[in-house]
Structure formats: C-alpha cells, structure tokens
Amino acid sequence: MAMGGMLIVVVVLLGGALLLLLYGVGIFNGLVTLRNRYKNAFAQIDVQLKRRYDLIPNLVETAKGYMQHERETLEAVIGARNQAISANKTAAAQPGNPAAMQGLMGAESALTGAMGRLFAVMEAYPDLKANQNMLSLQEELTSTENKVSFARQAYNDAVTVYNTKREKIPDVFVANIGGFGPAELFEVTVEVEKQAPKVSFS
C-alpha cells in the first residue's frame, strides 16, 4: 500500500476514534447533568423534612401538657423523629444511594406511623384539639407534608429520567465505566405512609 493510502487509513481511524470519544463525552456529560438534577431535587425534600422534624418537638411539648398519661406515645414520636433525622442525614450525603434511601424510607414510615398513633390518641383530648398553638402547629405540619409530597414527586421524576438514560445502549457502557450507579426512588412502600398524617382537629 502506498504511503498516501496508509495516511488516509490512519486519518480515518483517528477521525473515527475522535468521533467515538466525543460521543462518549456527550453521554457522560448528559449523565452528570441528570445526576445533578436528581440530587438537587433531593435537596428540596431535605429542606421540607428538616422543617417537619423541627415542628414535631413543639407539637409533642404542646401535647405533653394535656396528655400526661400518654408518655409512651409521645416518646415513640420523638424516638422515630430522631431516627428519621439520622437516616435523612445519611441520604442527604448521598442522594439516590439505594441503601441510604431504603434507610430513609423505613425511618419515614416509622415516623409516619408514630405520628398517626399520636393524632389518634389526641382525639380523646378536646381541650388539646382546641389549643391555639396546636391548631397552628397542625396547619404548619399539613402544609409541610404537602410540600414533602410535591418534592418527593419531583425527585422521583428526576431519578426515573436518570435511570432510564443510564440503562439505554450505548449509555449503559459509559455509565458503568464512569461509575454512574442506579439511583433509588423515594417511594411510599407502606400503607400507612400513603397519606399524610391526619392532623385535622375539627
């Protein structure tokens, strides 16, 4: 083969390799963008969960004045809150990580159950239900629960888009090489968690 012919082959091969590299870089950058999107979406959940965790001690303190005989119920709420705070810190440090998200989902489910039991017990205390501070806390908690729900939906949407892209061919090859693991949804996995805690005192 003539020198000119070999040069053409080398140029074509180098050109093909360059195009392949640029295509791979494009896929990589797309995955980075989608990963950052779901991490940002989780940050919105984090803000709302922290707001809810901050409201719970005030609610328990208000209830304590009326529910001296319900110590176990009140302590269960605080215990579940503390576990949820810990699980949320872990998840916030690595949003989408399957183990961290599973831990958060379990802790949130336990907290929701404990709050549900507290509100059920409160029904027997009409003076507490009429307390202005409790009514205000109830309103804030309901609003925060709604914001958590919206933020969770946005996060799940972002995770679904990311997971779909990373599973497609040829993206999956770049994802595996680049260390883009699957992200975990923040799903409602327990029946009691499918509704925000009932906080109506009407």
N, C-alpha and C positions, 0 to 999 in steps of 0.2 A: 504494500500500500504506500502511495506517495506521501511525502511529508505533509502536503496540503490536506490530504484526505484524513490523515491522523489528527491533524489540528482541528478539523471540523468535528470529528468524533469527540475529541476532548472538550471542545467548546459546548457541544450539545449535551454531553454528560454533566459538565459543570453547571450549565444552564438549568438542566432538569433537577439537579441536586439543590440548586439555589431556590428554584420554584417550590420544591418539596419542603425545604426548610422554612421558607416564608409562609407556606400554607400551615405548617405545624405551629409556627409562632402565632399566626392568626387564631388558631384553635386554642392555644394556650392562653392568649390574652382574653379570649371570649370566656373561658372557664374562670379566669381570675375575676373578671367583671361580674359574672353570675355569683361566684362565691362571696364577693364583697357585698353584693346586693342582699343575699340572704343573711349575712352577718349583720348588716345594717338593720334589716327587718327584725332580727332577734333583739337588737339593742332597744327597739321600741317596746317589745314585750318586757324586757328587763326594767325599763323605766316604770311601766304600769304595775308590774309585780312588786317592785320596791314600794311604790305608793300604797299598794294594798297591804303589804307587810307592815308599813308604818301605821296604818289605820287600825289594825287588829288589836294592839295593846290598849289603845284608847277605848275601843269597844269593850274589851274584856274588863278594863278598870271601871267603866260605867256600869257594866252588868254586875260586877262584884258587889257593889253596894246594895243590890236588891236580891242577889242570889247566893247568900252565904252558904246555903246547903248544897250548892252545885259546884263545889270546889273541883271535883274530878273532871267535870265537863270543861270548866274554864282552863284547868291545867292542860287538858288534852289539846285545846285550841292553841295555847302558847307553845306547847311541845311540837305540834305539827307545823306551826309557823316557823319555828327555829330550824326545823329540818328542811323546810321549803327554802328558807333563806340560804342555807348551806348548799343545797342542790342547785339553786339558781346561780350562786357564785361560780360553781363548777361549770355550769352550762354557759354562762356569760363569758368565761375564759376560753371556751372552745365551742362556739355555737355550731350546731349540726352534728357534733360528735355523737355517735349512736349511744354509747354508754352514758355520757353526760345527760343527753336528752331523755333517755329512759329513766334515769335517776330523778330528773326534774318532774317528769310526768307522774311518777309514783308518788313523789312528795306533794305535788299539787293535788293529786287525787285524795291523799290522806288529809290534807288541809281542808279541802272542799267538804269532805265527809265530816270532819270535826266541826266546821262552821255550821253545816246543816243540822247537826245534833244540838249545837248551842242555840240556834234560832228556833228549833222545835221546842226546847226547854223554856225559852223566853216566852212562849205563848201563854204559860201559866202565871206570868207576872205582868198584870195590866198596868201597874204604875211604871214599870220599866219601859213598856211599849209606848207610854205617853211621854216619857222623858225627852225633853227638847234636845239634849246633847245626843241621845241615842238616835233620835229621828234624823239629826244632821249627819251623824256617822253613817247611818243606813243609806242616806241619799248619796253620800260620797262613795261608799262601798259599791253601791249599784252602778254608779257612773264608771268607777274604776273597772269593775267586772266587764262592763260593756267594751271599754277600751282594750282590755286584755284580749277579749274575744276578737275584736277587729284586728289587733296587732298580730294575733296568732294566725288569723286567716292570711294576712299579707305575708307573714313568714313562710307559711306552708306553700303558698303560691310560688314564692321565690325559690324555695327548696325544690319544688316539683320541676320548675324550668331548668334549674341547675342539674338535677339528677337525670332528667331526660337528655340533656345535651351530653353529659359525660358518659352515657350508656350507648350513644349512637356511634356507628362506624363512620369515619376513622377516628372520631373524637376520643373514643374509649382508649385507644393506644396512647394518645398524648396524655390523657388523664392518668393512666397507670404510670407512665414514665415520669410525669410531673408531680405525682403524689396527690392527685385530686381524688380523695375517697368519697364514697357516698355520704350524703347528709341525711340526718334523721328528721322526720316531720315531728311537729309538736301536736300530737293527736289527742282527741278525747277518747280514752280507752276504757273508762269505767262509767257505768250507767249513771252514777250519782254526779259525775262531772259534766254530763251533757247539758246541764242547766246551771246558770249562775246560782249561787246560794240564795235561797229565798230570804229576802230581808224586808218583806212587807209587814208592817205592824198595824195595818188597817183593820 
